[in-house]
Amino acid sequence: MMVDLNYVALFVQVVRAGSFALAARRAGIPANTASRRIQQLEQELGLRLLHRSTRRLTLTDAGEAFYARCADQVETLAEAAQELAEGSQSPSGKVRVAAAADFFNWFQLDWVKEFLAAHPKVRLEFVLSDSRSDLVGESIDVAIRAGKVTEPTLVARRIGSSRTSLVASPAYLVARGTPATLAELSAHDCIAMPGVSGRTLWRLESRQGVVEANVTGRFYANSAQVLVKAALAGLGIALLPDIMTSHHVRAGELTEVLTGLGGTSFDVYLVYLSRRQLPRAVSAFIEFAMTRMVAEGLVGPHAIAPRVDE
């Protein structure tokens, strides 16, 4: 049986795109042509690969098995062709990056400047939003995400983990003292998100498990970045992600309180469409972002919190 490999490659693109229209757009062909070619592939194989509906495409059992067998092979062939085409060229072209709206509040633009200086043919384009990006629909090359990645067709490369820690400015601690136990937090001004009542419940992890602290304060805001600024201004003790505060701690602008006691950790990932066939500019940015975030302490391994007295 002879199967048209172009149709197989198109099938892989359709699965990744989740629709004929998006896959056809990437391939530069009409959507009805893409649909017809997949139908021809199904006829050649004698198998139904996709369930079609007005809203979505889903793989049949046979389609899942076929995709698992052929996706890597298609990528390998495409990667070989790309390497031949690029030869020894340096990274070049546009890299479109999706990240959270406050990304550049903790990822320094000076680092981006260094990357662009090292790769003069690369152009970076950032799409900043707190909504989770659609990599195919928005033509995103790589996304920086916190938390679990559930899309099965995406590659999620773990950079490391981050967690929330208790921090305060040195000036606040000089004026009010440094709490030595969890119970002493109740005597301090604590900076937090607004709650329904005047009290805030912090759930924290320690070696003995999850512990709770009821705290109060005189400053509340519904923005984590504003809470960072409030802590820097000496308005109290805040429970904030390390990824937002680590450079302030290293600079001596914030001090960690009750070291090791903090909120639940979460993983940080670089997410992209394919492990193979990555343009060199995208690969260069991925390696740069991973190295920089680890080196600057924005992410890293987190050991079990030490025991903290109540």
N, C-alpha and C positions, 0 to 999 in steps of 0.2 A: 504494500500500500504506500503510495506517494502522497505526502502531505506538504502543502505549501508552507514553507517556514516563515514567509512574510505574514501569513494568516496567524501562525502561532505567536509571532512577536506582537501582532495586533491584539490577540486575545489577552496576552499578559498586560498590555497597556490598558485595555478595557477594564480588567479586574482592578488594577491599581487606581484608575480614574474613577471607577464606580459608575460610569455612564458611557454610552456610545458617543455622545456629543463632545465630552471633554477629551476622550481618547482620540476622536477624529480630528479635533482641533489641533492636538499635539502632533498628530501624524500628517496634517495638512490635507485631509480628504473630507468629503461630505459625510455627515453622520449616517445617512442611509447606505452609503457605500460600506462603511465600517460594519453596520449591522448585517448587510448582505454577505460580506466576507466571513464573518463569524458563523453565519448560517451554513455557508459552504464548507467551512472547517468542520462543523458538526456533522454534516452529511458525509464528508470524507472519513471521519472517525466512526460514524455510526453511533454517536453518543450525544446526548443532550448535555451541554456544558453550563448553560445559564438559564435561570428562571427569569423571565422578563415580565415586568408590570409597568404601569404608567408612572410609578413613583421611584422604583429602584430595580437594580439588578442583583441577583444573588446566585451564588455558585451551587450547582447540583453536587451530589457526592462525587460523581465522575469528574465534574469540573474542578473540584478541590484537589482531587488526586492528580489530575492533569497539570494544574497550575503548579503544584508542589514539585512535580518532576521537571517541568520545562522552564520555570522562571529563571533559575540560576544559569541554565545553559544559554538562554536568550541574552541575559546580562553579560555573560562571559564573551559571547560573540561580539556584542555591541562594544564592550570594553576594549577588546582587541582592535576593533576597527578604529575606535577613538584614539587609542595609543599610537597607532600607525599614522593617523591624521595629524595628531599633535606633535609627534616626534619629540624633540627635546625642548619644545617651547616652554617658557616660564608661565606660571599661572596668569590668566588674563580673563577679562570679561566681567560681567555683573554678577554679584552674589546678593540674592534677595533674602534677608534675614527677618524672621518673625520673633518678637519678644514681648514681654509685658510692658505696659505703658510706662512704668517707672524704671525701666531697664537702665537708663543712663544716669539714674540717681546713685547707682552703686557700681556700674561698669564704667570705668573712666574713659572719657573721650581721648585722653592722651595715649591710652593703650591702642585705640583704633588708629590714631595717628601713626604709631610705630608700625602697625601692620601694613598700612597703606604705603608707608615709606619703604618697607621691605618688599612690597609687591606693587610696583608703580603701574602695572597694566590692569590691576584689579579695581573695580568700582563697587562699593558697598551701598546697598539700599535697605534701610530698616523699616519694617512695618510694625509699629508699636500699638498694642491693644491688649486689654485685659480679657478679650474674647479669644477662645482657642481658634487658631487659624486653620483654614482648609488649604493644605499644602498644594494640592493640584489646582483647585479652583482659583487660588490667589497667586499661583506661580511662585510659590515659596521654595527656595533651595534648601534652607535649614531653619528649624525653629528651636528656640531655647525654652524648655518647659520644665515646670516643677510638678511633681506628682506622677501618678501612674499613667503610662501611655497605653491606650486600649486598642488603637487601630491596628489590625493584624497585618496590613500591607506596608506599614511604616517601619523603618529601622530606628530603634531607640538606643542611642549610645550613652550609657550612664557616665556622667562626669564625676559625680560624688554625691554627698548628701549635705543637707543643712538642717538646722533646728532653731528653735527660738530660745533665747537666753535672757536672763534678767540683767539689765544694764542701767547705769546712772552716771551722771557727770561727776568728776572728782569734786567740783565745787559743792554739789548737793550733798555728797557724802561727808565732806568736811563740816558742813553746816548742821546736818541732821544725824550723822553717824551711819555706820555700815551695819546692816542687819546680819546677825550671826546665825539666826535660826529662821525657819519658815514662819513661825509664829510672830516674829518681830516685824514682819511685813505690814501687819495691821496697824502699826504705829507710824507708818510712812505714807507720804503722798505717792500714789501709784498712777501712772499714766496709762490710759486704756481706751478701747473703743467704747462709745456710749452704750449703756445697757438700759433695760426697762426700768430697773430700780436704781437707787443711788450706789449700789454695791456691785462689784464685778467678781466673778468666780474664775480664778485661774486654775486650770488643771495642768499639773506639772509631773514630769517623770523623774523618779529617783531610783536608787538601787532597790528599795523596798517596794517599788511599784508606783502607781499613780497616786499622787497626793493633791489635795485641794487647798487653796488659800482664798479666803474672802478678803478683798482689798478695796480700798476707797481712795479717792484723790480729788483734786480740784481742777484738773484739766482733762478733757475728753475730746477725741476727734475721730472721725470715721475714715481717716487716711493714715496708712502705716508710715508714709513718708513724713507726715506732719508729726506723728508720734516720735519719730527719730529726732526731728528738730526740737521738739519739746524736751526730750531727754538731754540733748546737747545744751539747751538753754538752762538746765538745772531745775526743771519743774517737777522732777520726781523720778521714780524707778519705773522702767518700762519693760514689758515682755515683748521682744522683737526678734525677727529672723536674723540669724548670724550673717546671712548673705547681704543684709542691709547695714549691719553695724560693725563688721569685722575690721574694716579699715579705720573706723573711728576708735576702736579699741586699741589697735596697733599704734595709732597716732597719740594715744593718751587722752583723747577727747571724751571717751566713755570708759567706764570700768565695769567689768562683769561682777555681779553681786550673787552670792550663794553659788559659787562656781560649780558647774556640772549639773545644776538643777535647771531644767528647762522644759519646753514643750516637746511634742512629738516630732521626731525627725522626718524629713521628706527627701526623696531623691530628686536630683536635677539631671535632665537629659538634653542631649542634642538629638533632634529628630529630623530625619530626611527620608526621601522616597526609596532610595536604592543603596545597598551596600557597595554595589559595583556601578560602573559607568558614571562616576562622579567627575564633573569637570575639575581640573586641577585647582582652579580658584576656590571652589567650594571645599575641596579637601584641605587646602591650605588654611582656610578660615576655621574649619572644624578643629584642626590641630592647634591653631593659635588660641581659639576660645577655650578649649579644654585646658591647655597648659597654663594660660593666664589665670583662669578662675581658680585652679588648684594652687598655683604659686602664690596668689594674693590672699589665700585663705577664705575665699568666698564659699567654697565647698570643701568637703573633706570627710574622712571617716569619723564617726562619732562612737566612742566607747560607751558602755553602760554608765549611767550617772552614778557618782559616789553617794554613799549614804549621807543624808542630811537630817539632822535632828529636828523634831517637831518643835 
